[in-house]
Amino acid sequence: MDKVIGFIGTGNMGAAIIKGLLDTGFASPGNIVASRRNQLALDKLKSESGIQTTSNNTLVASKADILFIAVKPNVYESIIEEVRTFIKADAVIVNIAAGKSIHFIEDTFQKPVKVARAMPNTPALVGEGMIGICFNEEMEKTEREYIVELFSSIGKVEVVAESLLDAVVGVSGSSPAILYMIIEAMADGAVKSGMPRQQAYTFAAQAMLGSAKMVLETGIHPGELKDQVCSPGGTTIEAVTKAEETGLRSSILAAVEAAVAKSVEMTKES
């Protein structure tokens, strides 16, 4: 029998995961049930996807073999308190909120539960997410493999120690915002040189996409790939020199460190 996958919350990330599960055939609409406070958004999701929807969180909890808690971190505790007596005895709880540790989930449920803690990012919306994931000791090997396969429907997955999830936040969870800023800045440079803006965004975004694929698919160190396009006295080494002079590398490193530090702070507060 196929597992029932439940979602409490269907915001951007929850909806992205649902879309990935359906697009890849990992799950059928009949095996997904979701709840949300916004009835109009819920009706739209049901119309577009064909999944089961309800405004009743406890109904989702009682049906789900895999239960995603896909709400904002500030309401996590209240949601868990609402549904903890309704979950199946062997259900897997999937936590995708920043700052909410496995210990927090276990402690709030007030009983032994199987917990997968995942940190996806927004490119999951187009099937190109990067997901770091870890598990508690209650989960069996087959269950862990199932959750990894599930998240693979929306991008690449790496199993990491929970202690590394704060670093995951910095390098992939929060970093799309920084990368969008880089794309925007590159496009501004092209617009300044006379290129139409929409065309400039296409050039800049595709250049970033292609460069990322080069790193992932060739396995060559990013520094070596950079060296390969820096011809002596050419335009690229001129660009690299200016980027170094204006602190591009140190600025990005500082941004990642700031995101990691904030994630650590949020986890301590929970």
N, C-alpha and C positions, 0 to 999 in steps of 0.2 A: 504493500500500500504506500502511495506517495505521501510524503510528509506535508503537513499543513504549515505554511509559513505565514506568521502573523506580524503585522506592523501596527504599533501604537504610534501614530504620527506619520504623516505622508508629505512632509516638506520637501525641499529640493533633494536631500540625500535619500530619504525614504523612497521618494518617487523614482529617483535614478536607479536604485537597487531593484525596485519592482520592474521597471522597464528592462533592465539587463536580464533579469530572470526570465521574462517573457520572450524577449528578442532572441535569446540563445536557446530557448526551449528547455531551460533548466527546470522550470515549473510552468504549469498551465494555469490559466485564470481561476479555475475552480479550486486550486490548491493554495490560493493566496487570499487572505482576509485582512482588511485594514480598517483602522478607526482614526477619526480626526474630528476636532471640534468644529471646523469650518465646513458646514454642510454643502455649500456651493462647490468648494474645492473637492470635496469627497464625491459629489455627484459627477463632476467633470472627470475625475480619475476613473470612476466606475464606467462612465460612457466610453472613455478612450481605451480602457484596458480590459474591461469585462470581469474584473476581479470582484470578490464579495466585499462589500463595505458596510460599515455600521458606525454609529456614534457612541457605541457601548464598548469601552475599553475592556471591561471584564469578560465580555463575550469573546473578544479576540484572544484574551489570555487563556480562556478555558478551551479554545479550539486548537491553539498553536502547539506544534511540536518544536518549532523554531520561532522564538518570539523576539522580534526587533523592538527595542525601545528607542524610537527615533524622534525624540522630543528635545527641546532645549535643556541644557544642563540644569538650569534653575528650577525646573519642575520634575526632575528625575525622581527625587525622593517621594514626592506626593503621588506620582504615577505608580511607583513600586508599591507604596502603601495601599493604593487602591486595588491593585490586581494580585498581590502576593498570595492570597488565599485561594485564588482561582486557577493558578497555573497547574499544568499537568506535572505529575511527580518526576517525570524524566525529561521535561522540556529543557531546551537549551536557550538561555537568555543571551541575546546579542546586544552589547552595549557599544554605541557608536558616538558617545558624547565625550568631548574633551574634558579632562579634569576629573573624570569619574572612574576611580580605580576598581579593580576586581574586588578588593577588600570592601570597598564602599558598597558595591552591589550585593555581595554576600551578606554583609552586616545589615543592610536595609531590608533584605528579604527575610532575615531572622530565621533562616533554616538553610540546610545544604542545597545549593543550586549549581547547575552547570552553567558556566559563564564563558563566553567568548568576548573579548574586548578588541574592537577593531577601530582603526583610524583611517577612514577613506578620505578622498578629496573630491572637489567638485567636478573635475574632468570625468568622473564616473558618469556624469550626465550624457556624455558622448561615447561611453564605453572605453575610456582611456584613463580610468582612475589608477591611483597607486594606493594600495591598502597594506598597512602594517597590522598584524594581528597576533594576539596571544590568548592563552587559555588557562583556566584554573585546573586544579588537579582532579576535579570531579569528572571532567570530560574524558571519554574514552578515545582511543586512536581513530576508530572509524568515524566518530562524531567530529573530531578535529578535521579529518580529511574531507568530510562532507561540507563543513563550513568554509574551508579553503576553496573547494570547488564552487561553492555558491558565490563567493566574492570574486572568483575568477571570471564571472559573467559580466563584470563591470570594469575589469582592468587587470593589472598585475598585482600579485599578492606575495608578500614576504612574511613568514612567521618569525617574530622577534621576541626577545624577553620583554616583559612588561616595563622594565627599567629603561628600555630604549624607546618607548612610545612617545616620550616628550621630544626626543630627537626626531622621531617620525613627524610630529606636528610641525617642527621647524623646517625640515627638508622637503616635505611633500604636502602635509595637511594645510599649512598656511601659505606655502610658497607660491601657489598659483597667482595670488594677488600681486606678488612682486614680479612674477614673470609677465603678467598683463601690463604692469607699469613699464617694463622693459620694451614690450611690443609697442606700446603707445609712444614711448620716447623714440624708438627707432623710426616709427612711422612719421613722427613729427619732423625728424631729420630729413626724411624723404620729401615731405610736404614743403619744407623750407627750400628744398632744391627744385620744386615745381611739380612734383607728382601729385595727382588727385588723392585725397585722403583715403577713400575706400580701397583704392588700388595699393596705397602704401601699407595699409593694414594687412592686405593679402600677402604682399611680399614679406613683411616682417614676421607675420605669424607662420607662414610656410617655411621661412628660413629657420625659425626656432624648432618647428616640428621636425624638419629634416635633420637638423643638427642633433636633436634628441635621439632620433632613430639611428644616426651614425654611432652614437655612444653605445646604445643598447644592442645593436645588431653586429657591430664590428668587434666590440670588446676592447677597442683601443683606448688608451688613457686620454681623457679630454685635453690634457696639455699637449700631447703628441698630435692630436687632431688639429689643435690650434696652430702648432708649428707647421703643419703640412700646408696650410693656406697662407702663411706669412712669407711671401716672396721677398727677397732682399730689395729694399728701397721701394716696396710696393704700397698699395692703398691699405691692405689689411694690417700690416705692421704699423702703419701710421695710425690706424684706428685703435689698435691694441695699446700703443704707446699713450694715446690721449686718454683711453679708458683707465689705464694705470695711474696716469698723472692726476686724474680727477677722482680717484678713489672708488672705482666701480667694485673691485673685488672686496675691499675692506667694508664697503657699505652693505653689500649683500651678506657677507659673513656676519656683520653686526645685526642685520635684520633677522637672520635665522636664529642667532643666539637670543635675541629678544623674544621671539616666538617660543623658543624652548623654555626660557625663564618664566614666561607667563603661564605656560602649560604646567610647569612644576608648581608654581604658586597656586593655580586653580586646583590641582590635585591635593595639595596640602590642606586646602580650605574645605575639601569635601569630607 
